[in-house]
Amino acid sequence: MRTILLVLFTFMNSTLAFDHTHKLFNDLLGRNCIHNEFSTQVRYENIKNNESKNLDRYLKEMSQVTKDEYNTFNRDQRLSFLINAYNAFTLKLIIDNYPVKSIKEIGGLFSSPWKKKFIFLLGEKIDLDTIEHLLIRKAFNEPRIHFVLVCAAKGCPPLNPVALTAENLEFYLTKSTRNFLKDEQKNYYNYKRKRLTLSPIFEWYKEDFEKDGVDLVDWLIPYLEDLKLIEALKREDIEIRYSVYDWSLNDVN
């Protein structure tokens, strides 16, 4: 009898455990992202009209994860969980206010969309800023997260058409970083003027890239493919500037 109860208890726990494949989100992204190497257009209208129940189901699964359960996750499970949470709750924020031309329209003159406490996660009601700055940036020494966290703007890195998991996290962190730096709409080198223009992401989060004696240039070089640019950076024969961020919605429409 004791053995039967133990088997039943184990089975119940396994069925209630969080799905680390993030299948619900993965499928939703696959149906609603038009993706190429440097951009993603999102079918927000379709998500709002036809997929909102699927998104809500996934967010409910995330919201049911307790802090104690989260603490049993390994490092990559925790980080992929939080990145997916940020991206999925951003989709929720957009479709709840759709149609909008920019995420910055949500809120008001003195309020920020990133400070709206509409998220229930790990036992607390929080906002997007808390996920990004407290749960991710403070807890993980991983600057590449800035190329997989997507705030629904064209200036952001493209939303990957697959959910991140512990198994694919390293691959997408590296791939997304390299692709973002190759995107000449966001980062470009003027050979004549010896000027490198970077996305404002590198200015806003400079402290994340410059740690442990590494400066921004040192951090960039391993992810660049342009040998002429790499040599110029190594010679310090280059001026770095920052572009204007495009906050318009990454909408298929």
N, C-alpha and C positions, 0 to 999 in steps of 0.2 A: 504493500500500500504506500509506504514511504517513497519507494522508487517511482511509482506512478505519479504521485504528487510532485516529486522533483522534476520529472519529465514534463508534466503539465505546466509547472512554474517556468521552466526554461523555455518552453514553447511560447507561452504568453509573453514573456519578456522579449523573445526574438521577434514576435510579430509586432510588438509595440515599439521596437527600436527604430530610431530615425533612419531613413533610407539615404545612405551616403552616396548612392548613384545619382541622387537628385533627378530621378527620371521624370517627374511631373514638370519640373522647370526645363529640363533638357528638351522634352518634347514640345513644350510651348515655344521655346526659343527657335527650334527647328522649323516650326510652322509659321513663325511671325517675324523672322529676320531675313532681310535681303542683304547678303554679306559679300563683300569682296575684300581684297587684301587690306585696303586702307579705310574702308567705311562700312557702316551698317545702317540700313534704313529699317525702321521698325513699323510694323503694321498696328499702330495704336488703335485705330478705329476698329479693326477686326478683333483685337484683344478686348476692347470695351464691349463690343456687341456680341461676340461669340465665344470668347475665351475667359471672361472674367471669373466664372465659376472654377475653372481649372487653376487660374492664378490664385484665387482665394483659398483653394484647397491646399495648394503648395505652401502658401504663407501660414495657413493654420497649422500644418505639420511643423513648420519652423517654430512657430510660437509655442508649440507644446513641448519643445525641448527645454528642460530645466537646466539651471546652472550646474547641478550635480551631474546630470547626463553629459552636458557640454564638456565638463572637466574630465570625463572619461575618454573623450575623443583624442586622437593623436594630433600632433601639430598641424599636419596638412589637412586633416579633416576639419579642424577648427577654423583654419584660415579659409578654406574653400567654402565652408558653411557661411562665414561672415561676408565674404565677397558676393556670394549668391544672394544672401539676404539683402545686402545693399542694393544690388541691381534689381532684384525682384520687387522690393518695396518702392524703388524709384519708378518702376513700371506702374505699380499700384497708384502712386501719387499722380502720375500723368493721366492715367485713364479715368481716375476719379474726378479730374478737372478738365478732361478733354472736351472740346478742342482748345488747345493753347498753342501759341507760336513759340513759347520758350518756357522752360521750367521756372525761370525767374519771374514770370507773371503770377505764379502761384504764391499766395501769401498777401503781402500788402506793402505799403510804403515803408513801414517800420518793422516788418516781419520777414523772415527768410524761409523759403521752402525746406531748407535743410535743418531748420529748428522746429518744424511742426512735429509734435509728439503724437503721431498716428500709428506708431509701431509698437507691438507687444513682442518683446524678445528677451529670452533668458530671465523671465519673471518680472520684467520691468516695462513700463511705458516709456519709450525713448524716441529719439529722432535720428535722421540720417547722419547728422554730424557726430552723434555719439558712436554709431557703428564705425564710421571712418576714423575719427580722431582718437577716441578712447579705446574701443575694442580692437581695432586693427593697428593703427599707427603706433599707439603706445605699447601694445603687447607684442608686436612682431617687428623685428628689424628687417623689413623687406620693402625697399623703395619701388620694386617692380609692381606693387599693388596699384600704383597710380595709372597703370596701363591696362588694367582689367576692371577697375571701378568706373562705372559709366553713369554720368549724370544727365543723360537724355539730351545732350547738346552735340552739335556737329563738331565742336572743338574738342570734344572728348575722344579718347580712343574708341575704336569701333566695339560695339557690344558683340562678344563672341556668340556664335549661333549654337553653342553647346554650353551646358552647365559645367562649372569647374568641380572637380572631384579630387580626392587625395592622390589618385592615380595619374591624372592629367595636369595637375596644378603646375608642376615645374615646367612642363612643356609649354603651357600657355603663358606663364609668366615671362619666359624667355622670348617666345615667338611674338607675343603682343608688344613687348618692349622694342624688339628689332623692327617690327613692322611700323610701329608708331614713329620711330626715328627715320624710317625710309619715306614716310609720307611727306611729300614736298608741299602739301597744303598747310602743314603745321610746323615743319622744320626744314630749312633750306640753307644752302651754302652759296654765297656769291663769291665766285673765284676771283673776279677782278678786284672787288673791294676788300677781299679777305675778311668777309663778314659772315658769321653763322647766326642765323635767326632761329630761335628755339620757341617751342610752345611755352606759354606762361606757366604751365605746370612745373617746369624746371625752376622757375623763379618763386612761385608760391610755396613749393615744398623743398626748397634748396637744402634745408637742414636735414632732410631725409637722405639726400644724395651725398652730402658731405659729412661723413662720420669716420672716426678712427683714422684720421690723417689723410683721408681720401677727399680730393676736391671734385667739383662737378665734372671737369674735363677728364680726370682719371676715371671717373665712374662711367662716362659716356663711351670712351674708346672701345671697350670690349664688345659693345653692342652696335658699333658702326661698321659699315661695309665699304665706304668711300675711302680708298687708301690715300688719296690726295688730301682729303679733309683730316684724316688721322695724322698725317705727317705735319700738317699746318698746326694742329692742336698740340702736338708734341713739341714743336718749335716755339710755341706760344706766339705764333705769328698770325694772330686772328683776333677779331673783335666779336664778342658775343652780345646779341640783342635778343629781345623777346617780342613775339608777335601779339596781335590782338586776338583775343579768344572769341570764337563764334558760338554764341549762346542760343542760336536758333535750333528748334527742335529737330532731332534726327528722325523725322517722320517720313514714311513712304509717300505721303501726300505732299 
